[in-house]
Amino acid sequence: MSSKNFVRNMVWAAAVAGLVSFVERSAAADYWVPPGDGVPALPDDEVQFASNWYVRGDLAYAQESFPKIAPDSTFGASQSVLNSYSAGVGGGYKINDWFRTDLILDYRSKVQAAAIGPSIRCITAVDASGNVTATDICTSHLNTEIHRWDLLANGYVDLATWGGFTPYIGAGAGVTWSRNWQSDTWTMSNGLPYQVSTNGFFFDFDRSQTRMHYQFAWALMAGVAIAMTDHAQLDVGYRFLDLGTVSGFSGLTGTSVSQRVFVNELRAGVRYMID
């Protein structure tokens, strides 16, 4: 064999060997081997789901500037400090790392008071001509019961997070409503219900009323959220509330009176992210 033929045969052999190697590598790339038997599985792309919705529950202790209901006073005569409590539930949405919003329904503790009001000289007997023939000292007994709720939509700015602590500020607005029941009954000096002995005349000081009140309410708040788990945070803060006016009637004159109620509230609750 000549040297020329030898070189040509070697070139053909190298080309055939390269083609075979290429085909084998291509087949191996297309051939999928299931995981197991010592063959590692291919990593899946990591998928994270976050709805950004959360639910919350809160308890609060409050001091309210409330109409004074006490002995020798009339409903709404002056302000007093009322210690109260509230419990709330709600849900919200975290828009981004800086802003979130929620809707909270609160039930506030019932206001209940019984007071001995003013004593006045009252008519107890009248003759046929309308002349007063007897009087006595009569005393009023004032009873009040108020049930209250408020529903507020709130927005918050989360300032930043340091070591799991996230301070925030916020504001809210909504509606507050209450069911107010009030009665005023009178007794004579002998302790019996007030009555008049008369011929055709009738005197009655007793009165009662039940009303539902719906009013605008607003709030300002500040606090800090403390991370407990990846999904739960402890929320501790302060809230100022303007709950509008509460109305009733004077135990002395029977005229309608009202006063505005302001609330300073310390709140603690849990927020849970739904992921």
WOURBEL-V431033 format. One record per residue. N is the residue number from 1. SS is DSSP state (@ for helix, = for strand, . for the rest). PSI is psi in degrees with one decimal (* if undefined). NEAR is the number of other ideal C-beta (glycine too) atoms within 12 Angstrom. Layout:
BEGIN
n = <N,N>
ss = <SS,SS>
psi = <PSI,PSI>
near = <NEAR,NEAR>
END
This chain:
BEGIN
n = <1,2,3,4,5,6,7,8,9,10,11,12,13,14,15,16,17,18,19,20,21,22,23,24,25,26,27,28,29,30,31,32,33,34,35,36,37,38,39,40,41,42,43,44,45,46,47,48,49,50,51,52,53,54,55,56,57,58,59,60,61,62,63,64,65,66,67,68,69,70,71,72,73,74,75,76,77,78,79,80,81,82,83,84,85,86,87,88,89,90,91,92,93,94,95,96,97,98,99,100,101,102,103,104,105,106,107,108,109,110,111,112,113,114,115,116,117,118,119,120,121,122,123,124,125,126,127,128,129,130,131,132,133,134,135,136,137,138,139,140,141,142,143,144,145,146,147,148,149,150,151,152,153,154,155,156,157,158,159,160,161,162,163,164,165,166,167,168,169,170,171,172,173,174,175,176,177,178,179,180,181,182,183,184,185,186,187,188,189,190,191,192,193,194,195,196,197,198,199,200,201,202,203,204,205,206,207,208,209,210,211,212,213,214,215,216,217,218,219,220,221,222,223,224,225,226,227,228,229,230,231,232,233,234,235,236,237,238,239,240,241,242,243,244,245,246,247,248,249,250,251,252,253,254,255,256,257,258,259,260,261,262,263,264,265,266,267,268,269,270,271,272,273,274,275>
ss = <.,.,@,@,@,@,@,@,@,@,@,@,@,@,@,@,@,@,@,@,@,@,@,@,@,@,@,@,@,@,.,.,.,.,.,=,.,.,=,.,.,.,.,.,.,.,.,.,.,.,.,.,=,=,=,=,=,=,=,=,=,=,=,=,=,=,=,.,.,.,.,.,.,.,.,.,.,.,=,=,=,=,=,=,=,=,=,=,=,=,=,=,=,=,.,.,.,.,=,=,=,=,=,=,=,=,=,=,=,=,=,=,=,=,=,=,=,=,=,=,=,=,=,=,=,=,.,.,.,.,.,=,=,=,=,=,=,=,=,=,=,=,=,=,=,=,=,=,=,=,=,=,=,=,=,=,=,=,.,.,.,=,.,.,=,=,=,=,=,=,=,=,=,=,=,=,=,=,=,=,=,=,=,=,=,=,=,.,.,.,.,.,=,.,.,.,=,.,.,.,.,.,.,.,.,.,=,=,=,=,=,=,=,=,=,=,=,=,=,=,=,=,=,=,=,=,=,.,.,.,.,=,=,=,=,=,=,=,=,=,=,=,=,=,=,=,=,=,=,.,.,.,.,.,.,=,=,=,=,=,=,=,=,=,=,=,=,=,=,=,=,=,=,=,.>
psi = <133.9,160.0,-32.3,-43.4,-35.2,-45.4,-41.5,-40.3,-37.7,-39.1,-44.7,-41.3,-41.9,-38.8,-43.4,-42.0,-41.8,-39.8,-44.0,-43.1,-40.8,-43.3,-40.5,-41.3,-38.3,-42.6,-39.4,-35.1,-33.3,-12.4,117.3,127.8,120.5,149.9,154.2,174.2,37.2,-2.2,118.3,143.0,149.3,135.8,133.3,154.9,133.7,128.8,124.9,130.9,127.6,118.4,-23.9,1.7,149.0,158.7,158.0,156.6,141.3,149.0,149.0,148.5,135.5,153.0,125.9,141.4,99.3,150.8,136.5,128.1,98.1,167.6,143.7,31.1,166.2,155.9,122.8,7.3,-35.4,165.2,147.2,166.0,121.3,123.8,127.8,173.9,159.7,157.4,136.6,153.1,154.3,-175.9,156.2,-178.9,128.7,107.6,-44.8,-168.1,-10.6,-24.5,139.8,163.9,152.7,170.3,124.5,131.7,125.3,139.7,125.2,148.6,146.2,139.3,122.7,129.1,143.5,124.9,149.2,117.0,-151.8,156.3,132.7,162.7,127.3,155.3,131.3,-12.2,139.2,137.6,-178.0,-24.0,-2.2,9.5,138.0,125.5,-14.0,146.0,169.0,173.6,117.2,144.1,137.4,150.9,112.6,126.5,134.6,139.8,125.9,125.3,136.5,145.4,157.6,144.2,116.8,138.4,129.6,152.1,141.8,148.2,113.8,118.7,-42.6,173.7,126.4,112.7,36.6,-1.0,125.6,99.6,153.3,161.6,157.5,172.7,155.8,162.4,151.9,-141.7,145.5,142.3,153.3,152.7,113.4,122.9,131.6,138.4,152.2,113.0,152.9,143.4,154.7,178.8,-22.1,2.1,-7.3,155.1,145.0,132.4,158.9,129.4,112.3,164.9,88.0,-5.6,148.6,129.7,129.2,118.2,-13.9,145.2,156.7,161.2,150.6,128.4,148.6,129.8,131.4,124.1,159.3,141.0,151.7,163.6,152.7,140.5,158.6,147.5,-163.6,138.9,133.0,119.5,126.7,-42.8,-174.9,-22.8,-18.3,142.0,140.7,124.5,116.0,130.1,-178.4,142.4,133.0,132.2,140.1,109.1,18.3,-154.3,151.3,138.3,152.7,-158.0,155.1,133.8,-15.8,-47.4,-19.7,-2.4,154.2,136.2,156.1,154.8,151.6,143.2,122.8,144.1,131.1,121.5,135.0,123.9,149.6,136.0,-176.7,134.1,131.8,120.1,131.8,102.2,*>
near = <9,8,9,10,11,12,13,14,15,15,14,14,14,14,14,14,14,14,14,14,14,14,14,14,13,12,12,12,11,10,11,11,14,11,12,8,8,8,11,10,12,10,7,7,6,6,6,8,10,16,16,19,23,31,25,37,25,35,24,36,23,35,24,33,25,36,37,28,37,23,19,18,26,30,40,32,27,17,20,22,17,32,20,29,25,36,25,37,23,32,25,35,25,30,17,13,16,17,20,31,29,35,26,40,26,39,24,36,25,20,33,19,29,20,30,22,36,26,22,20,17,28,28,27,21,22,16,12,11,14,13,19,18,20,19,27,20,33,30,37,28,40,27,39,24,35,23,38,29,41,28,36,24,40,27,38,22,29,19,15,17,13,10,17,20,28,24,34,25,33,23,32,24,30,24,36,26,34,23,37,24,40,27,36,26,35,24,28,18,13,13,14,20,32,24,26,21,21,14,12,19,14,24,19,33,24,27,22,22,19,24,17,28,21,28,21,36,25,39,25,34,24,32,28,36,24,21,18,14,12,18,22,32,25,43,28,31,26,41,28,40,27,42,26,26,39,28,41,32,26,42,26,19,25,17,20,26,23,27,23,37,27,40,26,38,25,38,27,35,26,41,27,26,18,15>
END
